[in-house]
Amino acid sequence: MNILTTGANGQLGNEIRLLAARDSGSPAGMTNGSLSGLDPESHFLFTDVTEASEESVAMLRKLAGGAPVDTSTRRLDITDLEAIRTLVSEEHIDAIVNCAAFTNVDAAESQPELAELLNAKAPENLAVAMKEVGGLLVHISTDYVFGGDPYNTPCREEQTGTPTGVYGLTKLHGEQAIARVGCKCVILRTAWLYSEFGKNFVRTMLRLTAEKPRLNVVFDQVGTPTYAGNLAAAIFTILARPVPGIYHYSNEGVCSWYDFTKVIAEMADQVRHDCYGQSGLDHRSHSGLDPESHPSRSSCDIQPCHSDEFPSPVKRPAYSVLDKTKVKQTFGLSVPYWTDSLRKCLSALI
């Protein structure tokens, strides 16, 4: 299988790079010769409109642990249907994993045309290209397609989308455009994504809890942190035996942004102590911080606050917990609890 990954230099794209490297080096005797069950002859082509940063390339090589990881990027503008068609034909692409999107929630409010182009028209282009060759599209969507209607139980796939802002609306339009095209497709909605790469909540809180004596973090928005490495693994399982449809995937558990921050700070200290406490090794942090100058992130005074204390051009979902029953039953997935996955990520960043 030849698999094209768009947005390959983002959080999820980089985790797919890592998993592809580990999968290709799987020991004999694994299912179909790989850890994921994906055909060991599968070939990944990584595309984006920008080159990978030096920091991301360094992290890829560190996390690959000596496995040959593909850090190359082929340029592809997914708003250009003919460019997609050409690449699909040249590389005999069987499946596309679309990790590309306009994800700046606040900026989308002032750039609705660009958000619509990237979040709706571009996925439609990918769907058209896959339908023409009988291929599979795996498209990443978001919990932001919900939020307008009040609810306090986990969102199911068939629930009507009621987005509160341009970002969620354009992502919903993307789902609808793919459905109209009618290609073989799996849509995966996820939430609160973080990883070792790029700009995300975990990396930001690692920095802020080291720099600041006090932080106010909202407690009236509830969801589930999702480690991009776990989502990548789920995608590999889906690629191995795809069942078209819409699915939800996040880690297990529920917390607020305030709870998330408290755990990040406390767990970061635990991880650092476990790694360096008795070793006398160099304590410089891979997150770009010097732990010796900030001996305890958990000493930061983290306080809960309301969302309206941080004015924003868009109202974010107050409750965006996703029901994962369907994806677990369909693909036999075992979903990790969010704190277990957070510890894994922090171990690479501290």
QUIKABEL-V288429 format. One record per backbone hydrogen bond with DSSP energy under -0.5 kcal/mol. NH is the residue of the N-H (numbers start at 0). CO is the residue of the C=O. E is the energy in kcal/mol with one decimal. If there is no record, write none. Layout:
# QUIKABEL-V288429
NH	CO	E
NH	CO	E
This chain:
# QUIKABEL-V288429
2	0	-0.6
2	42	-3.3
3	1	-0.5
3	94	-2.8
4	44	-2.9
5	3	-0.5
5	96	-2.2
7	46	-2.7
9	6	-1.7
12	6	-0.6
13	9	-2.3
14	10	-1.6
15	11	-2.2
16	12	-2.0
17	13	-2.2
18	14	-2.5
19	15	-2.5
20	16	-2.0
21	17	-2.4
22	18	-2.8
23	19	-1.9
24	20	-0.8
24	21	-0.5
25	22	-1.6
29	26	-1.2
32	29	-2.7
33	30	-2.2
39	31	-0.9
41	38	-2.5
42	0	-2.7
44	2	-2.9
46	4	-2.9
46	44	-0.5
47	73	-1.6
56	52	-2.3
57	53	-2.4
58	54	-2.2
59	55	-2.7
60	56	-2.1
61	57	-2.1
62	58	-2.9
63	59	-2.0
64	60	-0.6
64	61	-0.9
65	60	-0.8
66	63	-1.6
68	66	-0.9
70	68	-0.8
73	45	-3.0
75	47	-1.6
77	75	-0.8
79	76	-1.8
80	78	-0.7
83	79	-1.8
84	80	-2.7
85	81	-2.4
86	82	-2.1
87	83	-2.8
88	84	-2.2
89	85	-2.8
90	86	-2.4
91	87	-0.5
91	88	-0.6
92	87	-2.0
93	1	-2.8
94	1	-1.7
95	135	-2.6
96	3	-2.9
97	95	-0.6
97	137	-3.1
98	5	-1.0
98	96	-1.0
102	100	-0.9
104	102	-1.2
107	103	-2.0
108	104	-0.6
108	105	-1.2
109	106	-1.1
110	106	-0.9
114	110	-2.3
115	111	-2.5
116	112	-2.2
117	113	-2.5
118	114	-2.8
119	115	-1.8
120	115	-2.1
121	116	-2.2
123	119	-1.6
124	120	-2.2
125	121	-2.1
126	122	-2.4
127	123	-2.5
128	124	-2.4
129	125	-2.1
130	126	-2.5
131	127	-2.1
132	128	-0.7
132	129	-0.5
133	129	-0.7
133	130	-0.7
134	129	-2.9
135	93	-2.1
136	183	-2.4
137	95	-3.2
137	135	-0.5
138	136	-0.6
138	185	-2.6
139	97	-1.7
140	138	-0.6
140	187	-3.3
142	189	-1.7
144	141	-1.3
145	142	-2.1
147	161	-2.4
154	320	-3.0
158	155	-1.5
161	144	-1.0
168	164	-2.2
169	165	-3.0
170	166	-2.1
171	167	-2.1
172	168	-2.3
173	169	-1.7
174	170	-1.8
175	171	-2.3
176	172	-2.5
177	173	-2.1
178	174	-2.0
179	175	-2.0
180	176	-1.8
181	177	-2.0
182	177	-0.7
183	134	-0.7
184	182	-0.6
185	136	-2.7
186	244	-2.4
187	138	-3.0
187	185	-0.5
188	186	-0.6
188	246	-3.0
189	140	-1.5
193	225	-2.1
199	197	-0.6
203	199	-2.3
204	200	-2.7
205	201	-2.2
206	202	-1.6
207	203	-2.8
208	204	-2.5
209	205	-0.7
210	206	-1.7
211	207	-2.9
214	300	-2.4
216	302	-2.7
218	304	-2.2
219	304	-0.6
221	317	-2.8
222	254	-2.8
225	191	-2.4
227	193	-2.8
229	226	-1.0
230	226	-1.7
231	227	-2.5
232	228	-1.7
233	229	-1.9
234	230	-2.2
235	231	-2.0
236	232	-1.9
237	233	-2.2
238	234	-2.7
239	235	-1.8
240	236	-1.2
241	238	-0.5
244	184	-1.8
246	186	-3.1
248	188	-3.0
250	224	-0.5
251	335	-2.5
254	222	-2.5
256	220	-1.1
257	217	-1.4
259	255	-2.7
260	256	-2.3
261	257	-2.3
262	258	-2.4
263	259	-2.4
264	260	-2.4
265	261	-2.3
266	262	-3.0
267	263	-2.3
268	264	-1.6
269	265	-1.8
270	266	-3.0
271	267	-2.4
272	268	-2.3
273	269	-2.7
274	270	-2.3
275	271	-3.1
276	271	-0.6
276	272	-2.2
278	275	-0.8
279	275	-1.0
284	288	-1.9
286	348	-1.0
287	284	-1.4
290	282	-0.8
290	288	-0.8
292	289	-1.4
293	289	-0.7
293	290	-0.5
298	295	-0.7
299	296	-1.8
300	212	-3.1
301	299	-1.2
302	214	-3.2
302	300	-0.6
304	216	-1.7
308	305	-1.7
309	306	-2.1
315	313	-0.6
319	221	-2.9
322	154	-3.0
323	321	-0.5
327	323	-2.1
328	324	-2.5
329	325	-2.6
330	326	-1.8
331	327	-1.2
332	326	-0.6
332	327	-0.5
334	332	-0.6
335	333	-0.5
337	251	-2.0
339	336	-0.6
340	336	-1.7
341	337	-2.2
342	338	-2.1
343	339	-1.4
344	340	-2.1
345	341	-3.0
346	342	-2.1
347	343	-0.7
347	344	-1.1
348	344	-1.1
349	345	-2.5
